[in-house]
Amino acid sequence: MAGVVLGTAGAGLGLVAVYRHDLDVFGRVPPVYPLILLVGIPLAAAAAGWVLAGREPSAIARRLRQ
């Protein structure tokens, strides 16, 4: 979660640095947009991890000795 917060803050600061002479470009940003990013990115990462995490192939898996 800290990575998402730091990344979002860094991206925002980068945009402000680029457009520092014309901050009217941003207008009024609704607060729901950053919140969607802060919640949506970890949810998307968790969903991708769940979908892509497969089982180890049986040919490579270690067998238990009996």
Secondary structure, DSSP 8 states (H G I E B T S, - for coil): -HHHHHHHHHHHHHHHHHTTT-GGGT----THHHHHHHHHHHHHHHHHHHHH-----TTTS-----
